[in-house]
Amino acid sequence: MTNVTRCTQELTEAICNCEAYAEYEKAKEKMRENPELLARLNAYRREKYEIQNAENGVDAYDELERFAKEHEEFRRNPLVEEYLSTELEMCRMIQRINQAVTGVVQLEIEEFADVIE
């Protein structure tokens, strides 16, 4: 096993054993106990993702503001808020890990960076 492979395995184990992941797993389990709410949550997550990643010239800021107002009551549900906040914490952790890795690896992709999405 190479050092990078071993460290990758250790990192994934550390993530799975951290408190943030445990909280996320608890929140997921609570949502699974309520299939209707879970379906609404997944529709909410999908729509938000689509707005954030739209390429059709829509003003994302205005769309996200409309979206937030439209779903304000839904977000007041404690189960929904718990799930979304723990999911966000996990996403931020993964982003920090990604930034740490990509911050030290120089791939020299500037010549075609305009086509990378």
N, C-alpha and C positions, 0 to 999 in steps of 0.2 A: 504494500500500500504506500503510495507516495505521500509525502508530507502534506501537499495541498489536499489530497483526497481525505487524509486523516483529519486535517483541520476543518474541512468542509463538514465531515461527519460530526465532529465535535461541536461545530457551530449550530448545525441543525438540531442536535440533541440539546444544546443549551437553550435554543429558542423554544423547543417543545417543553422544556422543564422550567421555564421562567414563569413568574407570577402573571405577567401580562397575557401570556398564552393560556394559562389556566383560567383566567377571568373570561377571555374570549370564548373558550370552549364551554364554560358554564352558560354564558349568554346565548350561544348557539343552541345548547340543549334546551334552554327555556323557550326559545323561539320554536324549536321542533315540536314542543308540546302543544303548540297552538298553530295548526297548519294554515288556517285562514289568515292569521296575522303574519305568518311567515311568507305566504304568497304575496300579501300586500307589501311587506318589507322588500322582497326580491323585486317586485315591480318598481318600487321607489328607487332602489339601488340601481336598477337597470336604466331607468329614465335619467337619473342624475349622471350616471356614467356617459350616456349618450349626449347629454347637454355639454358636459365637460370636454368631450372629445369630438364634437361636431365640427365639420369642415365646410359647412354650407354658408358661411358668412354671417351666421346668426351672432348677435352680440351676446356672448356667453354670460357676461355680468348681468345684463337685464334678464336673460333667461333663468339664471340661477336665483335671482331675486324673486322672480315670479314663482319659480318652483318652490322656494322656501316659504313664501306666503301661502301657496296652495296646500302645502303639506305641514303647516304649522301645528295644527291639531294632532295630526298623526304622530309628529315628533314628540308630543307631550306624553305619549304612552311610555311609562317607565321601562318596559321590556324593549321597546324599539330604541329608546335612548341608550340603554345599557348596551345593546348589541352594537349600535353604530359607534358608540364611543370606544368600546373595546376593539372593534374592527379597525377604527382609525388609529388607535395606539399600535396595533400590529403592523398596519401599513407604514406608519412612520418609522417603526423599528427597522422594517425591511428596507425602506428608503435610506436610512442612515447607514445600514450595512452596505448597500449598493454604492452609496457615495464614497464610503471609505475604500472600497475595492477599486472603483473606477477612478478615484482620485490619485491612485498610485500607479495604475497601469496606463501607459501611454500607447494607444493603438494607432496614432497618426492617421486619423480618418478625415482630416480637414478637407482634403481634395474632393470628397463626395459627401460631406456632412449634410449638404442641402437636400439630399434624397433620403436620408435616414429619418424614420418616423419613430 
